Amino acid sequence: MDEKTQVKRHKVQHSINEYTFPTEVHIHEVKFDEKYMHVELTDGRIISIPLWWIPTLHNASDEDRDKFQINLSRKMIIWDPEKCGINDEVNIADYLGPVREISEQTTADYSQEEPQKQIAEAKSRKP
């Protein structure tokens, strides 16, 4: 079969500059339910981490889980063993998955100054 597939093209509704790509991670709030630790970040994302991933939290009481502090850089959740039955620290960056360097992100290829020129250059490089 030599059947060709037709590709329908649509006009892009928003330029790449209108999108939000987080560059920093800061904890805003932490909540727990029976299965997850929900970490709300200052950029609006909510990361839900299964408690079984963190044995000290999984095996702790609800009361002890709630006795955490967020460090000054707002990147770590800390439990003080003198205040509760948990002796642990959680760095939220460890639970965000692999992070690409800014030079690898597509946003680095586009700037507000010359978007049309850069798009045309990118198209000309495609095989």
C-alpha positions in Angstrom: 0.0 0.0 0.0 1.3 3.4 -1.0 -1.2 5.4 0.9 0.0 8.8 1.9 -1.1 10.3 5.2 -2.5 13.9 5.0 -1.2 16.1 7.8 -3.6 18.8 8.8 -1.9 22.0 9.9 -3.5 24.4 12.4 -2.5 28.0 13.2 -0.6 28.3 16.5 -2.9 30.2 18.8 -0.2 31.4 21.3 3.5 32.2 20.8 6.0 30.3 22.9 6.6 33.5 24.9 3.1 33.3 26.3 3.7 29.9 28.0 5.1 29.6 31.5 8.1 27.3 32.1 9.0 27.1 35.8 12.7 27.9 36.5 12.7 27.6 40.3 11.0 25.4 42.9 9.8 26.9 46.2 7.4 25.2 48.6 4.2 27.1 49.5 2.2 24.6 51.6 2.3 20.9 52.6 -0.7 18.7 53.3 -1.2 15.0 53.9 -4.0 12.5 53.3 -3.9 8.8 54.0 -1.8 8.0 50.9 0.0 11.1 49.8 2.0 14.2 50.8 0.7 17.0 48.7 3.2 19.8 48.2 1.9 23.0 46.7 4.7 25.1 45.0 4.7 28.9 44.8 4.3 28.7 41.0 0.9 26.9 41.4 2.0 23.3 40.8 1.0 20.6 43.3 3.2 17.6 43.6 1.7 14.5 45.2 4.2 12.1 46.6 3.1 8.6 47.7 3.9 8.2 51.4 5.3 4.7 50.8 8.2 6.4 48.9 9.3 7.9 52.3 9.2 5.1 54.9 9.6 7.5 57.9 6.4 9.3 56.8 4.6 6.2 55.8 5.1 4.6 59.2 4.5 7.8 61.2 1.3 9.0 62.9 -0.8 11.8 61.3 0.1 14.0 64.3 3.8 13.5 63.8 3.6 14.1 60.0 2.0 17.5 60.6 5.0 18.6 62.8 7.2 19.7 59.9 8.9 22.9 59.1 9.8 24.3 55.7 13.4 25.6 55.6 14.3 29.2 54.8 15.1 28.5 51.1 11.6 26.9 50.9 13.1 23.8 49.1 13.1 21.3 52.0 10.5 19.9 54.5 12.1 19.1 57.8 10.9 17.0 60.8 12.8 17.6 64.1 13.1 14.4 66.1 12.9 16.5 69.3 9.4 17.7 68.4 8.0 14.5 66.9 8.8 10.8 66.1 10.2 11.6 62.7 13.8 12.4 61.9 13.9 13.2 58.2 14.3 15.8 55.5 12.6 15.9 52.1 14.2 18.0 49.3 11.4 18.7 46.9 13.7 18.7 43.9 14.4 15.0 44.5 10.7 14.3 43.6 10.4 16.4 40.4 12.0 13.9 38.1 14.9 14.5 35.8 15.5 18.2 35.0 16.8 19.5 31.7 19.4 22.1 31.7 18.1 25.5 30.5 20.3 25.2 27.4 18.4 22.1 26.4 14.9 23.6 26.7 13.1 24.8 23.6 12.4 28.1 25.3 16.1 29.0 25.1 15.8 28.9 21.2 13.2 31.7 21.1 13.3 35.3 22.2 10.8 38.1 22.0 13.2 40.2 19.9 13.3 37.9 16.8 10.8 35.1 17.0 9.9 34.9 13.3 13.5 34.8 12.3 14.3 32.1 14.8 11.3 30.0 13.8 12.4 30.3 10.1 15.9 29.3 11.0 14.7 26.3 13.0 12.5 25.2 10.1 15.4 25.4 7.7 17.5 23.1 9.9 14.9 20.3 9.8 15.8 17.4 7.5 
